Amino acid sequence: MAEKNSTMHKYLEEFLKFVATNPKDFLFYVFLFLTPLMVICGLLSLKLAHHIEQRDKERKKKATRQSNLAKTKRKMKTK
């Protein structure tokens, strides 16, 4: 366990040295990694928004249909 901990400590130390000595490279790699994830997130958000709009339209259409059916039934009962 101690060996594993020291190994992780060494990796962390090397990583922090890299970040301290090459901040531009570090930021480049961070943005290189995060940009595709942000694009995917944006696309999925647009897809979700479109799906929600379609669901709302369908519900509104269904509610209108139900109210029209109810009006028709009321008219049929009065005749």
N, C-alpha and C positions, 0 to 999 in steps of 0.2 A: 504494500500500500504506500509506504514511504517512497519507494522507487518511482511509482506511478505519479505521485504528487510532485516529486522533484523534476520528473520529465515534463509534466505540465507547466511547472514553474519555469523551466528553461525555455519552453516554447513561448510562453507568455512574455518572458524577458526579451527573447529574440524579436518577437513581434513588436513590442514597445520600442525597442531600439530601431527597428525598421521605420516605424511611424515617426519617431523623433528625428531620424536622419533624412528621411525622404517623405516629407508631408505631401508634396505635390503628387508623387506616385501613389501614395496611400489614398488620397482623395480621388485620383483618377480611377483606381481599382474599385473604390466604393461606388462611385457613380456608374462605372461600367457594369457593376453587379446590380445596382438598384434600378437603373433605367428600364431594362426589360420588365422588371417586376412592376414598376409604376405604369408602364404601357398596358400590361396585362390587367392591372387593377382598373385602369380607366376603361378599357374595353368591356370588362365584366360589369362595371357600373353602368355603362350605357346600355348593355344588354338587359340588365335588371330593370332600369328605368323604362325601357321599351316594353318589357314584359308586364310591368305594373300598369302602364298606360293601357295596354291591350286588355288586361284583366278588368280595369275600371270601365272601359268602353263596353265590354261584354256584359258586365253587371248592370250598367245603365240601360243597355239595350234590352236585357232580360226584364228589368223593372218596368220599362215602358211597355213591353209586351204584356206583362202581367196586369198592369193597370188598364190597358186597352181591353184585355179579356174580361176584366171585372166590369168595366163600363158596358161592354156588350151584353154580359149576363144580366146586369141590372135593367138594361133596356128591354131585353127579352122577357123578363119577369113582369114589367109594367104593361106590356101589350097583352 
